[in-house]
Amino acid sequence: MFFKLFLIFTLVPVVELALLIKVGTLIGTLNTVVLVIGTALTGAFLVRLEGINVIYRFQKNLAEGIFPAEEIFDGALLLVAGAVLITPGFLTDILGLLIVLPPSREVLKGLIRRYVEKNVFVV
């Protein structure tokens, strides 16, 4: 597990840096900086909108006496999306936007569920 985390925390920044340099040479430094800031602001706005939607569904389910498990899961994923979106870079922005968008978030939730069911054992 340590090795996987080490790879993630070393390879992702290196790849992000390489992409930023490549895009910077293609469209210019200022345009690249504006693009990175623009995607971060757009992502933050989308996370906020989706977060409000999740809070509304959470409160609605509680009022109806339904445990809001999906909403808790969505909220946790949106928290991850927000953290990833404020990280400068194009790969992280794409990942964050995929988490924010409900259809791709549903696919991701299914993958996470299968992983947890397969690898996590409750005693």
Chimera marker file (.cmm) of the C-alpha trace (Angstrom):
<marker_set name="trace">
<marker id="1" x="0.000" y="0.000" z="0.000" r="1" g="1" b="0" radius="0.5"/>
<marker id="2" x="2.842" y="2.362" z="0.863" r="1" g="1" b="0" radius="0.5"/>
<marker id="3" x="4.403" y="1.797" z="-2.551" r="1" g="1" b="0" radius="0.5"/>
<marker id="4" x="1.128" y="2.605" z="-4.344" r="1" g="1" b="0" radius="0.5"/>
<marker id="5" x="0.727" y="5.826" z="-2.380" r="1" g="1" b="0" radius="0.5"/>
<marker id="6" x="4.358" y="6.707" z="-3.023" r="1" g="1" b="0" radius="0.5"/>
<marker id="7" x="3.817" y="6.240" z="-6.762" r="1" g="1" b="0" radius="0.5"/>
<marker id="8" x="0.657" y="8.340" z="-6.740" r="1" g="1" b="0" radius="0.5"/>
<marker id="9" x="2.246" y="11.189" z="-4.791" r="1" g="1" b="0" radius="0.5"/>
<marker id="10" x="5.353" y="11.238" z="-6.972" r="1" g="1" b="0" radius="0.5"/>
<marker id="11" x="4.069" y="10.378" z="-10.444" r="1" g="1" b="0" radius="0.5"/>
<marker id="12" x="0.965" y="12.579" z="-10.475" r="1" g="1" b="0" radius="0.5"/>
<marker id="13" x="2.854" y="15.831" z="-9.773" r="1" g="1" b="0" radius="0.5"/>
<marker id="14" x="5.533" y="14.950" z="-12.324" r="1" g="1" b="0" radius="0.5"/>
<marker id="15" x="2.938" y="14.200" z="-15.014" r="1" g="1" b="0" radius="0.5"/>
<marker id="16" x="1.002" y="17.368" z="-14.110" r="1" g="1" b="0" radius="0.5"/>
<marker id="17" x="4.155" y="19.438" z="-14.362" r="1" g="1" b="0" radius="0.5"/>
<marker id="18" x="5.037" y="17.930" z="-17.728" r="1" g="1" b="0" radius="0.5"/>
<marker id="19" x="1.527" y="18.665" z="-19.018" r="1" g="1" b="0" radius="0.5"/>
<marker id="20" x="1.627" y="22.227" z="-17.732" r="1" g="1" b="0" radius="0.5"/>
<marker id="21" x="4.976" y="22.790" z="-19.459" r="1" g="1" b="0" radius="0.5"/>
<marker id="22" x="3.729" y="21.263" z="-22.718" r="1" g="1" b="0" radius="0.5"/>
<marker id="23" x="0.496" y="23.277" z="-22.710" r="1" g="1" b="0" radius="0.5"/>
<marker id="24" x="2.439" y="26.381" z="-21.728" r="1" g="1" b="0" radius="0.5"/>
<marker id="25" x="4.695" y="26.018" z="-24.751" r="1" g="1" b="0" radius="0.5"/>
<marker id="26" x="1.680" y="25.520" z="-27.022" r="1" g="1" b="0" radius="0.5"/>
<marker id="27" x="-0.642" y="28.295" z="-25.840" r="1" g="1" b="0" radius="0.5"/>
<marker id="28" x="1.653" y="30.484" z="-23.745" r="1" g="1" b="0" radius="0.5"/>
<marker id="29" x="2.346" y="30.857" z="-20.060" r="1" g="1" b="0" radius="0.5"/>
<marker id="30" x="-0.326" y="33.438" z="-19.291" r="1" g="1" b="0" radius="0.5"/>
<marker id="31" x="-3.009" y="31.493" z="-21.154" r="1" g="1" b="0" radius="0.5"/>
<marker id="32" x="-2.028" y="28.338" z="-19.289" r="1" g="1" b="0" radius="0.5"/>
<marker id="33" x="-2.237" y="30.084" z="-15.925" r="1" g="1" b="0" radius="0.5"/>
<marker id="34" x="-5.635" y="31.564" z="-16.837" r="1" g="1" b="0" radius="0.5"/>
<marker id="35" x="-6.840" y="28.136" z="-17.974" r="1" g="1" b="0" radius="0.5"/>
<marker id="36" x="-5.730" y="26.452" z="-14.733" r="1" g="1" b="0" radius="0.5"/>
<marker id="37" x="-7.343" y="29.170" z="-12.599" r="1" g="1" b="0" radius="0.5"/>
<marker id="38" x="-10.482" y="29.078" z="-14.749" r="1" g="1" b="0" radius="0.5"/>
<marker id="39" x="-10.885" y="25.327" z="-14.389" r="1" g="1" b="0" radius="0.5"/>
<marker id="40" x="-10.370" y="25.601" z="-10.624" r="1" g="1" b="0" radius="0.5"/>
<marker id="41" x="-13.032" y="28.316" z="-10.322" r="1" g="1" b="0" radius="0.5"/>
<marker id="42" x="-15.461" y="26.457" z="-12.583" r="1" g="1" b="0" radius="0.5"/>
<marker id="43" x="-14.868" y="23.263" z="-10.636" r="1" g="1" b="0" radius="0.5"/>
<marker id="44" x="-15.417" y="25.017" z="-7.308" r="1" g="1" b="0" radius="0.5"/>
<marker id="45" x="-18.681" y="26.457" z="-8.616" r="1" g="1" b="0" radius="0.5"/>
<marker id="46" x="-19.854" y="23.032" z="-9.809" r="1" g="1" b="0" radius="0.5"/>
<marker id="47" x="-18.878" y="21.403" z="-6.501" r="1" g="1" b="0" radius="0.5"/>
<marker id="48" x="-20.897" y="24.061" z="-4.681" r="1" g="1" b="0" radius="0.5"/>
<marker id="49" x="-23.969" y="23.470" z="-6.866" r="1" g="1" b="0" radius="0.5"/>
<marker id="50" x="-23.760" y="19.699" z="-6.493" r="1" g="1" b="0" radius="0.5"/>
<marker id="51" x="-23.116" y="20.087" z="-2.758" r="1" g="1" b="0" radius="0.5"/>
<marker id="52" x="-26.284" y="22.129" z="-2.342" r="1" g="1" b="0" radius="0.5"/>
<marker id="53" x="-28.186" y="19.453" z="-4.269" r="1" g="1" b="0" radius="0.5"/>
<marker id="54" x="-26.764" y="16.710" z="-2.045" r="1" g="1" b="0" radius="0.5"/>
<marker id="55" x="-27.629" y="18.650" z="1.130" r="1" g="1" b="0" radius="0.5"/>
<marker id="56" x="-31.191" y="19.108" z="-0.134" r="1" g="1" b="0" radius="0.5"/>
<marker id="57" x="-31.544" y="15.360" z="-0.831" r="1" g="1" b="0" radius="0.5"/>
<marker id="58" x="-29.939" y="14.577" z="2.548" r="1" g="1" b="0" radius="0.5"/>
<marker id="59" x="-32.464" y="16.742" z="4.415" r="1" g="1" b="0" radius="0.5"/>
<marker id="60" x="-35.366" y="15.370" z="2.359" r="1" g="1" b="0" radius="0.5"/>
<marker id="61" x="-34.424" y="11.775" z="3.137" r="1" g="1" b="0" radius="0.5"/>
<marker id="62" x="-34.025" y="12.544" z="6.841" r="1" g="1" b="0" radius="0.5"/>
<marker id="63" x="-37.441" y="14.211" z="6.893" r="1" g="1" b="0" radius="0.5"/>
<marker id="64" x="-38.940" y="11.096" z="5.281" r="1" g="1" b="0" radius="0.5"/>
<marker id="65" x="-37.169" y="8.820" z="7.782" r="1" g="1" b="0" radius="0.5"/>
<marker id="66" x="-34.798" y="7.363" z="5.190" r="1" g="1" b="0" radius="0.5"/>
<marker id="67" x="-31.135" y="6.931" z="6.057" r="1" g="1" b="0" radius="0.5"/>
<marker id="68" x="-29.240" y="9.165" z="3.572" r="1" g="1" b="0" radius="0.5"/>
<marker id="69" x="-26.441" y="6.703" z="2.723" r="1" g="1" b="0" radius="0.5"/>
<marker id="70" x="-26.172" y="7.748" z="-0.940" r="1" g="1" b="0" radius="0.5"/>
<marker id="71" x="-26.038" y="11.392" z="0.012" r="1" g="1" b="0" radius="0.5"/>
<marker id="72" x="-23.281" y="10.766" z="2.547" r="1" g="1" b="0" radius="0.5"/>
<marker id="73" x="-21.327" y="8.908" z="-0.135" r="1" g="1" b="0" radius="0.5"/>
<marker id="74" x="-21.953" y="11.732" z="-2.635" r="1" g="1" b="0" radius="0.5"/>
<marker id="75" x="-20.863" y="14.321" z="-0.079" r="1" g="1" b="0" radius="0.5"/>
<marker id="76" x="-17.607" y="12.475" z="0.585" r="1" g="1" b="0" radius="0.5"/>
<marker id="77" x="-16.908" y="12.208" z="-3.141" r="1" g="1" b="0" radius="0.5"/>
<marker id="78" x="-17.652" y="15.904" z="-3.619" r="1" g="1" b="0" radius="0.5"/>
<marker id="79" x="-15.222" y="16.710" z="-0.827" r="1" g="1" b="0" radius="0.5"/>
<marker id="80" x="-12.557" y="14.721" z="-2.693" r="1" g="1" b="0" radius="0.5"/>
<marker id="81" x="-13.533" y="16.454" z="-5.953" r="1" g="1" b="0" radius="0.5"/>
<marker id="82" x="-13.141" y="19.867" z="-4.346" r="1" g="1" b="0" radius="0.5"/>
<marker id="83" x="-9.691" y="19.006" z="-3.040" r="1" g="1" b="0" radius="0.5"/>
<marker id="84" x="-8.610" y="17.610" z="-6.400" r="1" g="1" b="0" radius="0.5"/>
<marker id="85" x="-9.999" y="20.584" z="-8.316" r="1" g="1" b="0" radius="0.5"/>
<marker id="86" x="-8.073" y="23.166" z="-6.323" r="1" g="1" b="0" radius="0.5"/>
<marker id="87" x="-4.858" y="21.256" z="-7.051" r="1" g="1" b="0" radius="0.5"/>
<marker id="88" x="-3.240" y="22.926" z="-10.059" r="1" g="1" b="0" radius="0.5"/>
<marker id="89" x="-3.055" y="20.721" z="-13.115" r="1" g="1" b="0" radius="0.5"/>
<marker id="90" x="-5.051" y="19.300" z="-15.961" r="1" g="1" b="0" radius="0.5"/>
<marker id="91" x="-5.254" y="15.638" z="-14.944" r="1" g="1" b="0" radius="0.5"/>
<marker id="92" x="-6.487" y="16.511" z="-11.481" r="1" g="1" b="0" radius="0.5"/>
<marker id="93" x="-9.040" y="18.921" z="-12.969" r="1" g="1" b="0" radius="0.5"/>
<marker id="94" x="-10.361" y="16.227" z="-15.293" r="1" g="1" b="0" radius="0.5"/>
<marker id="95" x="-10.586" y="13.763" z="-12.403" r="1" g="1" b="0" radius="0.5"/>
<marker id="96" x="-12.328" y="16.345" z="-10.221" r="1" g="1" b="0" radius="0.5"/>
<marker id="97" x="-14.846" y="17.227" z="-12.920" r="1" g="1" b="0" radius="0.5"/>
<marker id="98" x="-15.585" y="13.549" z="-13.485" r="1" g="1" b="0" radius="0.5"/>
<marker id="99" x="-16.311" y="13.170" z="-9.776" r="1" g="1" b="0" radius="0.5"/>
<marker id="100" x="-18.541" y="16.254" z="-9.764" r="1" g="1" b="0" radius="0.5"/>
<marker id="101" x="-20.699" y="15.210" z="-12.725" r="1" g="1" b="0" radius="0.5"/>
<marker id="102" x="-23.516" y="12.923" z="-11.483" r="1" g="1" b="0" radius="0.5"/>
<marker id="103" x="-23.390" y="10.260" z="-14.257" r="1" g="1" b="0" radius="0.5"/>
<marker id="104" x="-19.659" y="9.630" z="-13.903" r="1" g="1" b="0" radius="0.5"/>
<marker id="105" x="-19.948" y="9.878" z="-10.105" r="1" g="1" b="0" radius="0.5"/>
<marker id="106" x="-22.489" y="7.034" z="-10.201" r="1" g="1" b="0" radius="0.5"/>
<marker id="107" x="-20.033" y="4.880" z="-12.157" r="1" g="1" b="0" radius="0.5"/>
<marker id="108" x="-17.280" y="5.728" z="-9.667" r="1" g="1" b="0" radius="0.5"/>
<marker id="109" x="-19.552" y="4.887" z="-6.729" r="1" g="1" b="0" radius="0.5"/>
<marker id="110" x="-20.253" y="1.495" z="-8.282" r="1" g="1" b="0" radius="0.5"/>
<marker id="111" x="-16.539" y="0.821" z="-8.690" r="1" g="1" b="0" radius="0.5"/>
<marker id="112" x="-15.841" y="1.849" z="-5.092" r="1" g="1" b="0" radius="0.5"/>
<marker id="113" x="-18.706" y="-0.328" z="-3.809" r="1" g="1" b="0" radius="0.5"/>
<marker id="114" x="-17.407" y="-3.389" z="-5.655" r="1" g="1" b="0" radius="0.5"/>
<marker id="115" x="-13.888" y="-2.755" z="-4.349" r="1" g="1" b="0" radius="0.5"/>
<marker id="116" x="-15.113" y="-2.391" z="-0.760" r="1" g="1" b="0" radius="0.5"/>
<marker id="117" x="-17.333" y="-5.480" z="-0.972" r="1" g="1" b="0" radius="0.5"/>
<marker id="118" x="-14.433" y="-7.488" z="-2.375" r="1" g="1" b="0" radius="0.5"/>
<marker id="119" x="-11.634" y="-6.242" z="-0.108" r="1" g="1" b="0" radius="0.5"/>
<marker id="120" x="-13.147" y="-5.076" z="3.174" r="1" g="1" b="0" radius="0.5"/>
<marker id="121" x="-14.232" y="-7.671" z="5.686" r="1" g="1" b="0" radius="0.5"/>
<marker id="122" x="-16.362" y="-6.885" z="8.715" r="1" g="1" b="0" radius="0.5"/>
<marker id="123" x="-15.716" y="-9.023" z="11.783" r="1" g="1" b="0" radius="0.5"/>
<link id1="1" id2="2" r="1" g="1" b="0" radius="0.2"/>
<link id1="2" id2="3" r="1" g="1" b="0" radius="0.2"/>
<link id1="3" id2="4" r="1" g="1" b="0" radius="0.2"/>
<link id1="4" id2="5" r="1" g="1" b="0" radius="0.2"/>
<link id1="5" id2="6" r="1" g="1" b="0" radius="0.2"/>
<link id1="6" id2="7" r="1" g="1" b="0" radius="0.2"/>
<link id1="7" id2="8" r="1" g="1" b="0" radius="0.2"/>
<link id1="8" id2="9" r="1" g="1" b="0" radius="0.2"/>
<link id1="9" id2="10" r="1" g="1" b="0" radius="0.2"/>
<link id1="10" id2="11" r="1" g="1" b="0" radius="0.2"/>
<link id1="11" id2="12" r="1" g="1" b="0" radius="0.2"/>
<link id1="12" id2="13" r="1" g="1" b="0" radius="0.2"/>
<link id1="13" id2="14" r="1" g="1" b="0" radius="0.2"/>
<link id1="14" id2="15" r="1" g="1" b="0" radius="0.2"/>
<link id1="15" id2="16" r="1" g="1" b="0" radius="0.2"/>
<link id1="16" id2="17" r="1" g="1" b="0" radius="0.2"/>
<link id1="17" id2="18" r="1" g="1" b="0" radius="0.2"/>
<link id1="18" id2="19" r="1" g="1" b="0" radius="0.2"/>
<link id1="19" id2="20" r="1" g="1" b="0" radius="0.2"/>
<link id1="20" id2="21" r="1" g="1" b="0" radius="0.2"/>
<link id1="21" id2="22" r="1" g="1" b="0" radius="0.2"/>
<link id1="22" id2="23" r="1" g="1" b="0" radius="0.2"/>
<link id1="23" id2="24" r="1" g="1" b="0" radius="0.2"/>
<link id1="24" id2="25" r="1" g="1" b="0" radius="0.2"/>
<link id1="25" id2="26" r="1" g="1" b="0" radius="0.2"/>
<link id1="26" id2="27" r="1" g="1" b="0" radius="0.2"/>
<link id1="27" id2="28" r="1" g="1" b="0" radius="0.2"/>
<link id1="28" id2="29" r="1" g="1" b="0" radius="0.2"/>
<link id1="29" id2="30" r="1" g="1" b="0" radius="0.2"/>
<link id1="30" id2="31" r="1" g="1" b="0" radius="0.2"/>
<link id1="31" id2="32" r="1" g="1" b="0" radius="0.2"/>
<link id1="32" id2="33" r="1" g="1" b="0" radius="0.2"/>
<link id1="33" id2="34" r="1" g="1" b="0" radius="0.2"/>
<link id1="34" id2="35" r="1" g="1" b="0" radius="0.2"/>
<link id1="35" id2="36" r="1" g="1" b="0" radius="0.2"/>
<link id1="36" id2="37" r="1" g="1" b="0" radius="0.2"/>
<link id1="37" id2="38" r="1" g="1" b="0" radius="0.2"/>
<link id1="38" id2="39" r="1" g="1" b="0" radius="0.2"/>
<link id1="39" id2="40" r="1" g="1" b="0" radius="0.2"/>
<link id1="40" id2="41" r="1" g="1" b="0" radius="0.2"/>
<link id1="41" id2="42" r="1" g="1" b="0" radius="0.2"/>
<link id1="42" id2="43" r="1" g="1" b="0" radius="0.2"/>
<link id1="43" id2="44" r="1" g="1" b="0" radius="0.2"/>
<link id1="44" id2="45" r="1" g="1" b="0" radius="0.2"/>
<link id1="45" id2="46" r="1" g="1" b="0" radius="0.2"/>
<link id1="46" id2="47" r="1" g="1" b="0" radius="0.2"/>
<link id1="47" id2="48" r="1" g="1" b="0" radius="0.2"/>
<link id1="48" id2="49" r="1" g="1" b="0" radius="0.2"/>
<link id1="49" id2="50" r="1" g="1" b="0" radius="0.2"/>
<link id1="50" id2="51" r="1" g="1" b="0" radius="0.2"/>
<link id1="51" id2="52" r="1" g="1" b="0" radius="0.2"/>
<link id1="52" id2="53" r="1" g="1" b="0" radius="0.2"/>
<link id1="53" id2="54" r="1" g="1" b="0" radius="0.2"/>
<link id1="54" id2="55" r="1" g="1" b="0" radius="0.2"/>
<link id1="55" id2="56" r="1" g="1" b="0" radius="0.2"/>
<link id1="56" id2="57" r="1" g="1" b="0" radius="0.2"/>
<link id1="57" id2="58" r="1" g="1" b="0" radius="0.2"/>
<link id1="58" id2="59" r="1" g="1" b="0" radius="0.2"/>
<link id1="59" id2="60" r="1" g="1" b="0" radius="0.2"/>
<link id1="60" id2="61" r="1" g="1" b="0" radius="0.2"/>
<link id1="61" id2="62" r="1" g="1" b="0" radius="0.2"/>
<link id1="62" id2="63" r="1" g="1" b="0" radius="0.2"/>
<link id1="63" id2="64" r="1" g="1" b="0" radius="0.2"/>
<link id1="64" id2="65" r="1" g="1" b="0" radius="0.2"/>
<link id1="65" id2="66" r="1" g="1" b="0" radius="0.2"/>
<link id1="66" id2="67" r="1" g="1" b="0" radius="0.2"/>
<link id1="67" id2="68" r="1" g="1" b="0" radius="0.2"/>
<link id1="68" id2="69" r="1" g="1" b="0" radius="0.2"/>
<link id1="69" id2="70" r="1" g="1" b="0" radius="0.2"/>
<link id1="70" id2="71" r="1" g="1" b="0" radius="0.2"/>
<link id1="71" id2="72" r="1" g="1" b="0" radius="0.2"/>
<link id1="72" id2="73" r="1" g="1" b="0" radius="0.2"/>
<link id1="73" id2="74" r="1" g="1" b="0" radius="0.2"/>
<link id1="74" id2="75" r="1" g="1" b="0" radius="0.2"/>
<link id1="75" id2="76" r="1" g="1" b="0" radius="0.2"/>
<link id1="76" id2="77" r="1" g="1" b="0" radius="0.2"/>
<link id1="77" id2="78" r="1" g="1" b="0" radius="0.2"/>
<link id1="78" id2="79" r="1" g="1" b="0" radius="0.2"/>
<link id1="79" id2="80" r="1" g="1" b="0" radius="0.2"/>
<link id1="80" id2="81" r="1" g="1" b="0" radius="0.2"/>
<link id1="81" id2="82" r="1" g="1" b="0" radius="0.2"/>
<link id1="82" id2="83" r="1" g="1" b="0" radius="0.2"/>
<link id1="83" id2="84" r="1" g="1" b="0" radius="0.2"/>
<link id1="84" id2="85" r="1" g="1" b="0" radius="0.2"/>
<link id1="85" id2="86" r="1" g="1" b="0" radius="0.2"/>
<link id1="86" id2="87" r="1" g="1" b="0" radius="0.2"/>
<link id1="87" id2="88" r="1" g="1" b="0" radius="0.2"/>
<link id1="88" id2="89" r="1" g="1" b="0" radius="0.2"/>
<link id1="89" id2="90" r="1" g="1" b="0" radius="0.2"/>
<link id1="90" id2="91" r="1" g="1" b="0" radius="0.2"/>
<link id1="91" id2="92" r="1" g="1" b="0" radius="0.2"/>
<link id1="92" id2="93" r="1" g="1" b="0" radius="0.2"/>
<link id1="93" id2="94" r="1" g="1" b="0" radius="0.2"/>
<link id1="94" id2="95" r="1" g="1" b="0" radius="0.2"/>
<link id1="95" id2="96" r="1" g="1" b="0" radius="0.2"/>
<link id1="96" id2="97" r="1" g="1" b="0" radius="0.2"/>
<link id1="97" id2="98" r="1" g="1" b="0" radius="0.2"/>
<link id1="98" id2="99" r="1" g="1" b="0" radius="0.2"/>
<link id1="99" id2="100" r="1" g="1" b="0" radius="0.2"/>
<link id1="100" id2="101" r="1" g="1" b="0" radius="0.2"/>
<link id1="101" id2="102" r="1" g="1" b="0" radius="0.2"/>
<link id1="102" id2="103" r="1" g="1" b="0" radius="0.2"/>
<link id1="103" id2="104" r="1" g="1" b="0" radius="0.2"/>
<link id1="104" id2="105" r="1" g="1" b="0" radius="0.2"/>
<link id1="105" id2="106" r="1" g="1" b="0" radius="0.2"/>
<link id1="106" id2="107" r="1" g="1" b="0" radius="0.2"/>
<link id1="107" id2="108" r="1" g="1" b="0" radius="0.2"/>
<link id1="108" id2="109" r="1" g="1" b="0" radius="0.2"/>
<link id1="109" id2="110" r="1" g="1" b="0" radius="0.2"/>
<link id1="110" id2="111" r="1" g="1" b="0" radius="0.2"/>
<link id1="111" id2="112" r="1" g="1" b="0" radius="0.2"/>
<link id1="112" id2="113" r="1" g="1" b="0" radius="0.2"/>
<link id1="113" id2="114" r="1" g="1" b="0" radius="0.2"/>
<link id1="114" id2="115" r="1" g="1" b="0" radius="0.2"/>
<link id1="115" id2="116" r="1" g="1" b="0" radius="0.2"/>
<link id1="116" id2="117" r="1" g="1" b="0" radius="0.2"/>
<link id1="117" id2="118" r="1" g="1" b="0" radius="0.2"/>
<link id1="118" id2="119" r="1" g="1" b="0" radius="0.2"/>
<link id1="119" id2="120" r="1" g="1" b="0" radius="0.2"/>
<link id1="120" id2="121" r="1" g="1" b="0" radius="0.2"/>
<link id1="121" id2="122" r="1" g="1" b="0" radius="0.2"/>
<link id1="122" id2="123" r="1" g="1" b="0" radius="0.2"/>
</marker_set>
